[in-house]
């Protein structure tokens, strides 16, 4: 089974690209460092709930969608 | 809107009680400190993904159910 960190990594990378945001741009919107965003997308960051919530809000997405594997 | 921390707090308290676990017992199973569990249930802890995952496994529950408001 994929770890939650891995699921979040893959989802964030995909959704961020769909939104047309660079890591820098997203980092700026959520007021986190670009290397932090990059770490999440590599699956190396043990992200906190509060930061997941901030990122989901910036992407206008329910948190749960960031933490669930896509159907297809 | 309820914060994610608040949703987790309420869900954890409810599910833990349903399982018949004390905070001590759950803390023991997931190898976290009882005051940490207590902090989550008070909504004061900014929990990390890894710990949410451990707790969900201990409760035999999908992570997403801990992070979603119950329907009723």
N, CA and C atoms of all chains as a GROMACS GRO file, in nm:
protein
  432
    1UNK      N    1   0.084  -0.121   0.000
    1UNK     CA    2   0.000   0.000   0.000
    1UNK      C    3   0.087   0.125   0.000
    2UNK      N    4   0.044   0.221  -0.078
    2UNK     CA    5   0.114   0.351  -0.083
    2UNK      C    6   0.102   0.421   0.052
    3UNK      N    7   0.208   0.480   0.098
    3UNK     CA    8   0.198   0.559   0.221
    3UNK      C    9   0.124   0.688   0.190
    4UNK      N   10   0.070   0.745   0.295
    4UNK     CA   11  -0.004   0.870   0.282
    4UNK      C   12   0.086   0.980   0.227
    5UNK      N   13   0.210   0.977   0.268
    5UNK     CA   14   0.306   1.077   0.221
    5UNK      C   15   0.325   1.065   0.068
    6UNK      N   16   0.329   0.942   0.022
    6UNK     CA   17   0.346   0.916  -0.121
    6UNK      C   18   0.221   0.958  -0.199
    7UNK      N   19   0.105   0.928  -0.144
    7UNK     CA   20  -0.020   0.967  -0.209
    7UNK      C   21  -0.027   1.120  -0.221
    8UNK      N   22   0.003   1.187  -0.110
    8UNK     CA   23   0.003   1.334  -0.111
    8UNK      C   24   0.103   1.387  -0.212
    9UNK      N   25   0.221   1.327  -0.215
    9UNK     CA   26   0.326   1.370  -0.309
    9UNK      C   27   0.275   1.367  -0.453
   10UNK      N   28   0.220   1.253  -0.492
   10UNK     CA   29   0.174   1.236  -0.629
   10UNK      C   30   0.057   1.328  -0.661
   11UNK      N   31  -0.037   1.338  -0.567
   11UNK     CA   32  -0.153   1.424  -0.591
   11UNK      C   33  -0.112   1.571  -0.604
   12UNK      N   34  -0.024   1.614  -0.515
   12UNK     CA   35   0.016   1.755  -0.517
   12UNK      C   36   0.085   1.789  -0.648
   13UNK      N   37   0.176   1.702  -0.689
   13UNK     CA   38   0.248   1.725  -0.814
   13UNK      C   39   0.149   1.739  -0.930
   14UNK      N   40   0.053   1.647  -0.935
   14UNK     CA   41  -0.044   1.645  -1.044
   14UNK      C   42  -0.134   1.769  -1.041
   15UNK      N   43  -0.193   1.797  -0.925
   15UNK     CA   44  -0.288   1.908  -0.917
   15UNK      C   45  -0.217   2.042  -0.939
   16UNK      N   46  -0.099   2.056  -0.884
   16UNK     CA   47  -0.025   2.181  -0.903
   16UNK      C   48  -0.001   2.206  -1.052
   17UNK      N   49   0.036   2.098  -1.124
   17UNK     CA   50   0.060   2.111  -1.268
   17UNK      C   51  -0.071   2.147  -1.340
   18UNK      N   52  -0.181   2.081  -1.299
   18UNK     CA   53  -0.312   2.112  -1.359
   18UNK      C   54  -0.348   2.259  -1.342
   19UNK      N   55  -0.312   2.313  -1.226
   19UNK     CA   56  -0.344   2.453  -1.199
   19UNK      C   57  -0.247   2.548  -1.272
   20UNK      N   58  -0.140   2.490  -1.328
   20UNK     CA   59  -0.041   2.573  -1.397
   20UNK      C   60   0.048   2.652  -1.302
   21UNK      N   61   0.058   2.606  -1.177
   21UNK     CA   62   0.146   2.673  -1.080
   21UNK      C   63   0.284   2.609  -1.081
   22UNK      N   64   0.386   2.689  -1.073
   22UNK     CA   65   0.520   2.638  -1.043
   22UNK      C   66   0.528   2.612  -0.892
   23UNK      N   67   0.629   2.539  -0.850
   23UNK     CA   68   0.650   2.520  -0.705
   23UNK      C   69   0.668   2.656  -0.637
   24UNK      N   70   0.739   2.744  -0.703
   24UNK     CA   71   0.763   2.879  -0.648
   24UNK      C   72   0.629   2.952  -0.626
   25UNK      N   73   0.545   2.943  -0.727
   25UNK     CA   74   0.417   3.014  -0.722
   25UNK      C   75   0.331   2.961  -0.607
   26UNK      N   76   0.320   2.827  -0.600
   26UNK     CA   77   0.241   2.768  -0.493
   26UNK      C   78   0.300   2.804  -0.356
   27UNK      N   79   0.429   2.796  -0.346
   27UNK     CA   80   0.497   2.829  -0.220
   27UNK      C   81   0.463   2.972  -0.178
   28UNK      N   82   0.459   3.060  -0.275
   28UNK     CA   83   0.430   3.201  -0.247
   28UNK      C   84   0.286   3.215  -0.196
   29UNK      N   85   0.193   3.149  -0.263
   29UNK     CA   86   0.052   3.158  -0.225
   29UNK      C   87   0.029   3.106  -0.083
   30UNK      N   88   0.089   2.992  -0.051
   30UNK     CA   89   0.062   2.932   0.080
   30UNK      C   90   0.158   2.979   0.188
   31UNK      N   91   0.253   3.062   0.148
   31UNK     CA   92   0.350   3.117   0.243
   31UNK      C   93   0.433   3.007   0.310
   32UNK      N   94   0.480   2.917   0.226
   32UNK     CA   95   0.575   2.814   0.270
   32UNK      C   96   0.698   2.827   0.180
   33UNK      N   97   0.806   2.763   0.216
   33UNK     CA   98   0.925   2.775   0.132
   33UNK      C   99   0.916   2.679   0.014
   34UNK      N  100   0.975   2.719  -0.098
   34UNK     CA  101   0.970   2.635  -0.218
   34UNK      C  102   1.031   2.497  -0.191
   35UNK      N  103   1.136   2.491  -0.112
   35UNK     CA  104   1.200   2.362  -0.084
   35UNK      C  105   1.108   2.272   0.000
   36UNK      N  106   1.018   2.335   0.074
   36UNK     CA  107   0.921   2.258   0.152
   36UNK      C  108   0.821   2.192   0.056
   37UNK      N  109   0.769   2.270  -0.037
   37UNK     CA  110   0.678   2.216  -0.140
   37UNK      C  111   0.749   2.105  -0.217
   38UNK      N  112   0.871   2.132  -0.254
   38UNK     CA  113   0.949   2.033  -0.328
   38UNK      C  114   0.966   1.904  -0.246
   39UNK      N  115   0.989   1.918  -0.118
   39UNK     CA  116   1.004   1.802  -0.030
   39UNK      C  117   0.874   1.722  -0.019
   40UNK      N  118   0.763   1.791  -0.016
   40UNK     CA  119   0.634   1.720  -0.014
   40UNK      C  120   0.618   1.640  -0.143
   41UNK      N  121   0.652   1.701  -0.254
   41UNK     CA  122   0.633   1.634  -0.384
   41UNK      C  123   0.732   1.519  -0.404
   42UNK      N  124   0.841   1.521  -0.333
   42UNK     CA  125   0.934   1.407  -0.339
   42UNK      C  126   0.895   1.300  -0.238
   43UNK      N  127   0.800   1.333  -0.151
   43UNK     CA  128   0.755   1.236  -0.052
   43UNK      C  129   0.848   1.225   0.067
   44UNK      N  130   0.930   1.326   0.087
   44UNK     CA  131   1.025   1.319   0.198
   44UNK      C  132   0.980   1.402   0.318
   45UNK      N  133   0.873   1.479   0.302
   45UNK     CA  134   0.828   1.566   0.410
   45UNK      C  135   0.712   1.506   0.486
   46UNK      N  136   0.725   1.504   0.617
   46UNK     CA  137   0.617   1.457   0.703
   46UNK      C  138   0.529   1.578   0.736
   47UNK      N  139   0.441   1.611   0.645
   47UNK     CA  140   0.364   1.736   0.649
   47UNK      C  141   0.265   1.738   0.766
   48UNK      N  142   0.241   1.855   0.819
   48UNK     CA  143   0.144   1.867   0.927
   48UNK      C  144   0.006   1.900   0.870
   49UNK      N  145  -0.094   1.869   0.950
   49UNK     CA  146  -0.233   1.896   0.910
   49UNK      C  147  -0.254   2.041   0.869
   50UNK      N  148  -0.197   2.132   0.946
   50UNK     CA  149  -0.221   2.273   0.919
   50UNK      C  150  -0.168   2.312   0.782
   51UNK      N  151  -0.051   2.257   0.748
   51UNK     CA  152   0.006   2.291   0.617
   51UNK      C  153  -0.069   2.223   0.503
   52UNK      N  154  -0.116   2.102   0.528
   52UNK     CA  155  -0.198   2.036   0.425
   52UNK      C  156  -0.324   2.119   0.400
   53UNK      N  157  -0.381   2.169   0.508
   53UNK     CA  158  -0.501   2.250   0.496
   53UNK      C  159  -0.473   2.378   0.415
   54UNK      N  160  -0.361   2.442   0.443
   54UNK     CA  161  -0.324   2.564   0.370
   54UNK      C  162  -0.307   2.536   0.221
   55UNK      N  163  -0.240   2.424   0.191
   55UNK     CA  164  -0.214   2.389   0.051
   55UNK      C  165  -0.346   2.358  -0.020
   56UNK      N  166  -0.433   2.282   0.046
   56UNK     CA  167  -0.562   2.247  -0.014
   56UNK      C  168  -0.642   2.374  -0.043
   57UNK      N  169  -0.640   2.468   0.050
   57UNK     CA  170  -0.713   2.594   0.028
   57UNK      C  171  -0.656   2.670  -0.091
   58UNK      N  172  -0.524   2.672  -0.101
   58UNK     CA  173  -0.460   2.743  -0.212
   58UNK      C  174  -0.496   2.680  -0.346
   59UNK      N  175  -0.516   2.549  -0.344
   59UNK     CA  176  -0.549   2.478  -0.468
   59UNK      C  177  -0.700   2.467  -0.487
   60UNK      N  178  -0.775   2.521  -0.392
   60UNK     CA  179  -0.920   2.518  -0.396
   60UNK      C  180  -0.973   2.374  -0.409
   61UNK      N  181  -0.926   2.291  -0.319
   61UNK     CA  182  -0.951   2.147  -0.327
   61UNK      C  183  -0.980   2.096  -0.186
   62UNK      N  184  -1.075   2.001  -0.172
   62UNK     CA  185  -1.094   1.942  -0.040
   62UNK      C  186  -0.967   1.867   0.002
   63UNK      N  187  -0.931   1.879   0.128
   63UNK     CA  188  -0.812   1.813   0.180
   63UNK      C  189  -0.812   1.664   0.145
   64UNK      N  190  -0.929   1.605   0.158
   64UNK     CA  191  -0.940   1.461   0.138
   64UNK      C  192  -0.893   1.420  -0.002
   65UNK      N  193  -0.915   1.507  -0.100
   65UNK     CA  194  -0.870   1.473  -0.236
   65UNK      C  195  -0.718   1.470  -0.248
   66UNK      N  196  -0.654   1.545  -0.164
   66UNK     CA  197  -0.506   1.542  -0.164
   66UNK      C  198  -0.454   1.414  -0.100
   67UNK      N  199  -0.539   1.351  -0.018
   67UNK     CA  200  -0.493   1.235   0.060
   67UNK      C  201  -0.552   1.103   0.013
   68UNK      N  202  -0.618   1.106  -0.102
   68UNK     CA  203  -0.681   0.986  -0.156
   68UNK      C  204  -0.622   0.955  -0.293
   69UNK      N  205  -0.598   0.828  -0.320
   69UNK     CA  206  -0.550   0.790  -0.454
   69UNK      C  207  -0.660   0.812  -0.556
   70UNK      N  208  -0.626   0.872  -0.670
   70UNK     CA  209  -0.727   0.891  -0.775
   70UNK      C  210  -0.783   0.758  -0.822
   71UNK      N  211  -0.909   0.758  -0.864
   71UNK     CA  212  -0.979   0.634  -0.903
   71UNK      C  213  -0.911   0.563  -1.021
   72UNK      N  214  -0.876   0.641  -1.126
   72UNK     CA  215  -0.823   0.577  -1.246
   72UNK      C  216  -0.671   0.568  -1.244
   73UNK      N  217  -1.646   2.708   0.882
   73UNK     CA  218  -1.604   2.570   0.854
   73UNK      C  219  -1.511   2.519   0.964
   74UNK      N  220  -1.534   2.398   1.004
   74UNK     CA  221  -1.448   2.335   1.105
   74UNK      C  222  -1.307   2.317   1.050
   75UNK      N  223  -1.208   2.346   1.130
   75UNK     CA  224  -1.071   2.320   1.086
   75UNK      C  225  -1.047   2.169   1.084
   76UNK      N  226  -0.948   2.131   1.008
   76UNK     CA  227  -0.913   1.990   0.996
   76UNK      C  228  -0.871   1.934   1.133
   77UNK      N  229  -0.805   2.017   1.209
   77UNK     CA  230  -0.762   1.976   1.342
   77UNK      C  231  -0.883   1.945   1.430
   78UNK      N  232  -0.985   2.028   1.417
   78UNK     CA  233  -1.108   2.010   1.496
   78UNK      C  234  -1.182   1.883   1.451
   79UNK      N  235  -1.188   1.863   1.320
   79UNK     CA  236  -1.255   1.743   1.267
   79UNK      C  237  -1.184   1.618   1.318
   80UNK      N  238  -1.052   1.619   1.308
   80UNK     CA  239  -0.974   1.504   1.357
   80UNK      C  240  -0.997   1.484   1.507
   81UNK      N  241  -0.997   1.593   1.581
   81UNK     CA  242  -1.017   1.585   1.726
   81UNK      C  243  -1.149   1.513   1.757
   82UNK      N  244  -1.255   1.559   1.696
   82UNK     CA  245  -1.388   1.502   1.725
   82UNK      C  246  -1.398   1.357   1.679
   83UNK      N  247  -1.345   1.329   1.560
   83UNK     CA  248  -1.350   1.192   1.509
   83UNK      C  249  -1.269   1.096   1.597
   84UNK      N  250  -1.151   1.140   1.636
   84UNK     CA  251  -1.066   1.051   1.714
   84UNK      C  252  -1.132   1.018   1.848
   85UNK      N  253  -1.185   1.121   1.911
   85UNK     CA  254  -1.250   1.101   2.040
   85UNK      C  255  -1.364   0.999   2.026
   86UNK      N  256  -1.445   1.018   1.921
   86UNK     CA  257  -1.560   0.930   1.900
   86UNK      C  258  -1.517   0.786   1.869
   87UNK      N  259  -1.427   0.772   1.772
   87UNK     CA  260  -1.388   0.637   1.729
   87UNK      C  261  -1.314   0.564   1.841
   88UNK      N  262  -1.228   0.637   1.911
   88UNK     CA  263  -1.156   0.573   2.021
   88UNK      C  264  -1.254   0.518   2.124
   89UNK      N  265  -1.356   0.596   2.154
   89UNK     CA  266  -1.457   0.551   2.250
   89UNK      C  267  -1.534   0.430   2.196
   90UNK      N  268  -1.569   0.435   2.069
   90UNK     CA  269  -1.638   0.322   2.005
   90UNK      C  270  -1.555   0.193   2.016
   91UNK      N  271  -1.424   0.208   2.002
   91UNK     CA  272  -1.336   0.091   2.010
   91UNK      C  273  -1.315   0.046   2.155
   92UNK      N  274  -1.358   0.131   2.248
   92UNK     CA  275  -1.340   0.098   2.389
   92UNK      C  276  -1.197   0.116   2.437
   93UNK      N  277  -1.121   0.198   2.368
   93UNK     CA  278  -0.983   0.225   2.410
   93UNK      C  279  -0.977   0.350   2.498
   94UNK      N  280  -0.899   0.343   2.602
   94UNK     CA  281  -0.864   0.465   2.676
   94UNK      C  282  -0.757   0.539   2.595
   95UNK      N  283  -0.733   0.664   2.630
   95UNK     CA  284  -0.622   0.737   2.566
   95UNK      C  285  -0.490   0.664   2.591
   96UNK      N  286  -0.474   0.612   2.711
   96UNK     CA  287  -0.352   0.538   2.746
   96UNK      C  288  -0.334   0.417   2.654
   97UNK      N  289  -0.443   0.345   2.636
   97UNK     CA  290  -0.438   0.223   2.556
   97UNK      C  291  -0.401   0.257   2.411
   98UNK      N  292  -0.469   0.356   2.354
   98UNK     CA  293  -0.440   0.394   2.216
   98UNK      C  294  -0.295   0.442   2.204
   99UNK      N  295  -0.254   0.523   2.301
   99UNK     CA  296  -0.116   0.574   2.300
   99UNK      C  297  -0.016   0.460   2.299
  100UNK      N  298  -0.047   0.358   2.374
  100UNK     CA  299   0.041   0.242   2.383
  100UNK      C  300   0.048   0.170   2.248
  101UNK      N  301  -0.068   0.150   2.188
  101UNK     CA  302  -0.073   0.079   2.060
  101UNK      C  303   0.004   0.154   1.952
  102UNK      N  304  -0.014   0.284   1.945
  102UNK     CA  305   0.050   0.359   1.836
  102UNK      C  306   0.189   0.408   1.874
  103UNK      N  307   0.230   0.382   1.998
  103UNK     CA  308   0.362   0.424   2.042
  103UNK      C  309   0.379   0.576   2.037
  104UNK      N  310   0.279   0.644   2.087
  104UNK     CA  311   0.287   0.789   2.106
  104UNK      C  312   0.257   0.815   2.253
  105UNK      N  313   0.282   0.934   2.300
  105UNK     CA  314   0.257   0.962   2.441
  105UNK      C  315   0.109   0.993   2.464
  106UNK      N  316   0.059   0.957   2.581
  106UNK     CA  317  -0.083   0.981   2.611
  106UNK      C  318  -0.117   1.130   2.601
  107UNK      N  319  -0.026   1.216   2.640
  107UNK     CA  320  -0.056   1.359   2.633
  107UNK      C  321  -0.063   1.407   2.487
  108UNK      N  322   0.002   1.335   2.400
  108UNK     CA  323  -0.005   1.368   2.256
  108UNK      C  324  -0.145   1.334   2.203
  109UNK      N  325  -0.193   1.214   2.236
  109UNK     CA  326  -0.329   1.173   2.199
  109UNK      C  327  -0.430   1.272   2.257
  110UNK      N  328  -0.410   1.305   2.382
  110UNK     CA  329  -0.499   1.399   2.450
  110UNK      C  330  -0.498   1.535   2.378
  111UNK      N  331  -0.382   1.580   2.335
  111UNK     CA  332  -0.369   1.706   2.262
  111UNK      C  333  -0.442   1.703   2.128
  112UNK      N  334  -0.435   1.589   2.061
  112UNK     CA  335  -0.509   1.576   1.934
  112UNK      C  336  -0.658   1.588   1.961
  113UNK      N  337  -0.704   1.520   2.067
  113UNK     CA  338  -0.848   1.520   2.096
  113UNK      C  339  -0.897   1.656   2.146
  114UNK      N  340  -0.807   1.736   2.199
  114UNK     CA  341  -0.846   1.873   2.236
  114UNK      C  342  -0.835   1.968   2.117
  115UNK      N  343  -0.778   1.920   2.007
  115UNK     CA  344  -0.764   2.003   1.888
  115UNK      C  345  -0.648   2.100   1.897
  116UNK      N  346  -0.555   2.075   1.986
  116UNK     CA  347  -0.443   2.168   2.002
  116UNK      C  348  -0.316   2.119   1.933
  117UNK      N  349  -0.317   1.997   1.882
  117UNK     CA  350  -0.198   1.940   1.821
  117UNK      C  351  -0.203   1.950   1.669
  118UNK      N  352  -0.097   2.000   1.612
  118UNK     CA  353  -0.085   2.007   1.467
  118UNK      C  354  -0.019   1.877   1.420
  119UNK      N  355  -0.100   1.774   1.409
  119UNK     CA  356  -0.050   1.637   1.388
  119UNK      C  357   0.014   1.621   1.250
  120UNK      N  358   0.113   1.536   1.242
  120UNK     CA  359   0.178   1.509   1.114
  120UNK      C  360   0.111   1.390   1.045
  121UNK      N  361   0.128   1.387   0.913
  121UNK     CA  362   0.071   1.278   0.834
  121UNK      C  363   0.110   1.140   0.886
  122UNK      N  364   0.237   1.128   0.922
  122UNK     CA  365   0.285   0.996   0.964
  122UNK      C  366   0.212   0.950   1.089
  123UNK      N  367   0.189   1.043   1.182
  123UNK     CA  368   0.119   1.003   1.304
  123UNK      C  369  -0.029   0.978   1.281
  124UNK      N  370  -0.088   1.054   1.190
  124UNK     CA  371  -0.229   1.028   1.156
  124UNK      C  372  -0.242   0.888   1.097
  125UNK      N  373  -0.145   0.854   1.014
  125UNK     CA  374  -0.146   0.722   0.951
  125UNK      C  375  -0.133   0.612   1.057
  126UNK      N  376  -0.044   0.631   1.153
  126UNK     CA  377  -0.026   0.532   1.260
  126UNK      C  378  -0.154   0.514   1.340
  127UNK      N  379  -0.218   0.627   1.371
  127UNK     CA  380  -0.340   0.622   1.450
  127UNK      C  381  -0.452   0.552   1.373
  128UNK      N  382  -0.465   0.586   1.245
  128UNK     CA  383  -0.569   0.524   1.162
  128UNK      C  384  -0.546   0.373   1.155
  129UNK      N  385  -0.422   0.331   1.142
  129UNK     CA  386  -0.392   0.188   1.137
  129UNK      C  387  -0.431   0.121   1.268
  130UNK      N  388  -0.399   0.186   1.379
  130UNK     CA  389  -0.430   0.129   1.510
  130UNK      C  390  -0.580   0.114   1.528
  131UNK      N  391  -0.657   0.205   1.468
  131UNK     CA  392  -0.802   0.202   1.482
  131UNK      C  393  -0.866   0.123   1.368
  132UNK      N  394  -0.782   0.073   1.278
  132UNK     CA  395  -0.829  -0.005   1.164
  132UNK      C  396  -0.932   0.074   1.082
  133UNK      N  397  -0.892   0.193   1.044
  133UNK     CA  398  -0.982   0.289   0.981
  133UNK      C  399  -0.907   0.359   0.868
  134UNK      N  400  -0.974   0.386   0.754
  134UNK     CA  401  -0.906   0.467   0.652
  134UNK      C  402  -0.877   0.607   0.706
  135UNK      N  403  -0.761   0.658   0.675
  135UNK     CA  404  -0.721   0.791   0.721
  135UNK      C  405  -0.828   0.895   0.690
  136UNK      N  406  -0.882   0.883   0.571
  136UNK     CA  407  -0.979   0.982   0.525
  136UNK      C  408  -1.098   0.993   0.620
  137UNK      N  409  -1.135   0.880   0.682
  137UNK     CA  410  -1.249   0.886   0.776
  137UNK      C  411  -1.217   0.965   0.902
  138UNK      N  412  -1.091   0.970   0.936
  138UNK     CA  413  -1.051   1.051   1.052
  138UNK      C  414  -1.053   1.200   1.018
  139UNK      N  415  -1.047   1.230   0.888
  139UNK     CA  416  -1.033   1.370   0.846
  139UNK      C  417  -1.158   1.426   0.780
  140UNK      N  418  -1.267   1.349   0.788
  140UNK     CA  419  -1.393   1.392   0.725
  140UNK      C  420  -1.502   1.402   0.830
  141UNK      N  421  -1.584   1.504   0.822
  141UNK     CA  422  -1.696   1.514   0.916
  141UNK      C  423  -1.797   1.403   0.887
  142UNK      N  424  -1.847   1.336   0.992
  142UNK     CA  425  -1.947   1.232   0.972
  142UNK      C  426  -2.071   1.291   0.906
  143UNK      N  427  -2.142   1.209   0.828
  143UNK     CA  428  -2.260   1.254   0.752
  143UNK      C  429  -2.371   1.308   0.843
  144UNK      N  430  -2.399   1.235   0.951
  144UNK     CA  431  -2.513   1.276   1.034
  144UNK      C  432  -2.474   1.367   1.148
   0.00000   0.00000   0.00000
